[in-house]
Structures are given as C-alpha cells and as structure tokens.
Amino acid sequence: MANKKNFIIDTNVILHDYSFIENFEENDIYIPFVVLEELDKFKKGNEQINFNARAFVRELDLITDDNLFKQGADLGVGRGKLYIVNSVKTHDKIIEAFPERTPDNRILSTVLDVTEKHPKMKTILVTKDINLRMKARSLGIPVEDYINDKVIDIDVFGRGEQVIEGLNPELIDKIYAQPTGVDVDEFTFDNPLVPNDSFVLKSERNSVLARYNPFTQKIIRVDKEP
C-alpha cells in the first residue's frame, strides 16, 4: 500500500465503535497501554459504551499474538498490524508543554514516540475529543476525528437481531461449548453478513444469542453482562 500510515487510537474511538479496526485498511494501528487502562473503567454497565468496551477487550484477546507488543499482530490479508505500546517515559515535548501526567498526555507522548521510531511514515492521532485534538495541533501532531462512514450501521446490533430457526441442536451446543466461536461455514444465512450481525439461533430444544466476528470468521455466543 502506497503511503502507509500509523494511526494512534484514543479511548473514545473504541467506546464509539469497537470494530474500528476494519476501517483502517492496510495501515498500522497503535493502542496506547493507557487506553486499555481507561477501557477497564467502562466495562461495567448497560450502556452502549460499556458494551463496546467489553466487546473490544474480547476481540483483542482473540486476535493478539506474542508479537503484539514488539513486532505487531498481523490482522490478515488487506490489513496492517496492531500494536499495544506503552510509553514508560513521558516525551520531553510533553513535559515542557503539559507537565501533568494525565491519560491524554500519555497518549500524546505515545504519538511522539511512534513518530520518532518511524520517521518515514506519517503518524496520526485519531480521537473524538476536541480538547485533545487542540493539544495535539499545538504540538504539530497530525490529528483526525473518527467518523465511521466506511461501514454499514456500526451500532453493535444496528440491523436488529435476526431470528434463525430450525437449526441442529448440536450446532447450538457447539456454540456454547466453544468460547472462541464456530466457523461461519457451518451455518447457512440468507443474506451476506456484515460485521457485528447478531442472531437469535434456535433449534427444537435450545437457543443462543450470537454474533458474527469478521476477524475470525466465526459465530460467537454473546453473554449479556450486568
């Protein structure tokens, strides 16, 4: 891919759209460790942002590998890599401009670190926080808002839960037994799937709430959390 870029992701992007990874094509994605720490604060609750925080952490657990913190986890054909990065030391520019060690300032420090490590690639901060965008611009950091206009209705259950009946009970048992999901090829769907399609799958003796995971090409059980 020509002009491949690095994108640093802020917490609010994930809370807005936990499937954001799909929208970055072959570019590389960096998640500052402080973002994971912030996500922990949002995992409990019944609001959409709480669901998105939990869902992203589960997705991350499925797609990560041993290279995540060093060489990056390969996201597959047509995708870039995913990195988790931890800026232990605050960048000098951040200390001079914003001495307080806040989550936002740690994210800015990560952007500067990645920029210096990859001088031939453009590094961009992606955030929906207007104040953070202003701080980034004051430091000369390229920054963009996140607008999820490349996918169809990114809301987790945006198309509604499709009810599919008459399935083999053993297939539903398999969904319950396998936390990582069941291969999508084992199912027959009337319409093409889009990321995060959700279903109520029913047989004559059991049923399950599930969704489609585009990263792993599996149908995964959805547990409703308090």
N, C-alpha and C positions, 0 to 999 in steps of 0.2 A: 504493500500500500504506500503510495507516494505521500510525503509529508505526514508521516505517522506522528501522533501526539501523545503526550502523557496527560491524563486527567486526574486531579486530586479531588476526591469526593467528600463533601461536608455531610454531617449527620442528617440535616433536614432533607437532603435529596433522597436518602434511604427511607425516611419516615414518610415522604411524599409518594415514593414509588420504589418498592423493594426489588422490582425487576429491572431497575435502571441499567443493569449491565448489558442488556440486549440492545441498547440504543447507541453503543459506543463503537460498533463495528470492529475494525482491526486495531484500534488504538489501545494503549495500555492504561489500566485503571489502578489507582493507588488509594487504599483506605488507611488513613492515619490511625494509629492504635487508639488515640484519644476518642475517635469516633465510635469504636467498639465499646469503650468505657461509657460513653454517653448513651449508646443504644440500650445498655443494661438498665438504665433508669426508666426506659419506656416500655419494657417488656410486659409489665403487669398492667392490666386494664382491658376494657372492651371497646375502646375507640379504634378507628382505622389506623392511626399511627402506632398504636400498641400492637395490632395485628402485624403491621408491616415490619416493626422491629423484630418480633418473634420470627416472622417468616424469613427475613433476610439472614438472621443468625442460623436458621436451619439450612437455608440454601448454601451458606458459606461452609457449613460443616460437610455438605455433600460434595462441593466442588474443590475443596482445598487439597493440597498435597504437600509433601515435605519441602518443596521449593518455594512455598508461598512467601516466606519472609526473606528470601535471598534472590533466587532467580525468577520468581513469579510462577503462578499456577497457570498453565495453558488452558484457555477457555474453549478451545476447539477450533474447528475449521471456520475461517471467516471472522475469527475473534482475535483479540490481543491476549495480553496476560493480566492477571490480577495479583496485586502485591498488597501485603499488610506491612506498613512501615511505622517505625517508632523513632521519633526524633528525641533522643535522650537529652541532648544538649540544645538549649534554645539558640537559634541562629543570632549572630551578632546584630544584624539589622533589626531583628525583632526586639532585642534587649534595648537598643537605642531608641526605637520608636514607641514600643509598647512593652515596658518592663514587666508588667504583671503577667504571671504565668497562667493565663486563662486557657480554656479549651480552644477558643478561636485563635489565640496567639500561637498555640502549639500547632494548629493546623497550618497557619501561615508559615511557621518555621519549617514544617514538612515540605511545603511547596518550594521554598527556597533551597532546601537540601536536595530535593529531586532535580530542580533546575540546574544546580551546580554539578550534579552527577551525570546529567545528560545534556550537555551544552548544545548539542546539535539537534535536539528535539525541543519543540515548543511544549512547555508545561503550563497547564491551565487549571485554575481552581474553579470548581463548579459548586455553587451554593445558591440557595434561595434567600439567604439572609442579606438584606440590603446593607446593613451596617458592616458586615464582614466584606462585602464587595467593595465598599468605600475604603476600608482599611487596606485591602489588597491593592487597589488602584493607587493609593498613596505611596505604596512601596514599589510601584511599577510592575506588579504581578498581573498577568493576564487573567481575567476572571469572567465567568459566564453564569447566567441564570440557567436553571434546568427547566426545560419545557418538554414534556413528554409527548411530542406531536408525531413521533415515528411509530407509535403503536396504537392499536385499537382499544380504546377504553381501558386505561391501565388500572382502574379500580379492581381490587382483588376479585370480587365477584360481579364485575361490571355487566356481564352478559346474562347474569342470573344463573341459578343452579339448574343444570339440565338433568331431568329425571330419566334414567335409563333402566328399563325393567326387563325381566326375563333372563337375567344373567345366570351363569352357572354358580351355584353356592360356593363351590370350591375356589372359584376365582376371587370371590369376595373374602373368603377365609385367607387367601394368599395375601391380599392387601393388608389385612390385619396382622398377619404373621411377619411381613417384611417391611420394616420401618423405612427402608430406602425406596420402596415402591415396586411396582410391577411394570414390566416393559409394555409400552403403549401398543406394540404389535399384537399383544394378546387380546386386545379389545377391537370392536368394530363400532365406529362412530359415523353417523350420517353426514356430518359436516366437518370440514377441515378444522383442526384445533388451533387455537391461538394461545399465547402464554397466559397461564393462570385460569384457563377454563375450569369451572368447577362442576361437580356432578353429584347427584344422589344416585348411587348404583344399588339396584335392588334385585334380589332373587326371591324364590318362593319362601325362603326361611330366614334370610338376613339382608342387611343393607349397610351402606357405608357412605359417608361424606368424603369426597376425594377431589383432587385437582390435578391438572396436567403440569408437570415440571419440564419446561423446554430445554433446560440444560442437560438433564439426564435422560430425557425421552421416556419418562416413567409416569405412571399414575400413582399418586401418593395419598395416603389417608390424611385427612385433616382432623386434628383434635381441637375441639373448642375449649379454650383455656379460660379460667375465671379472670 
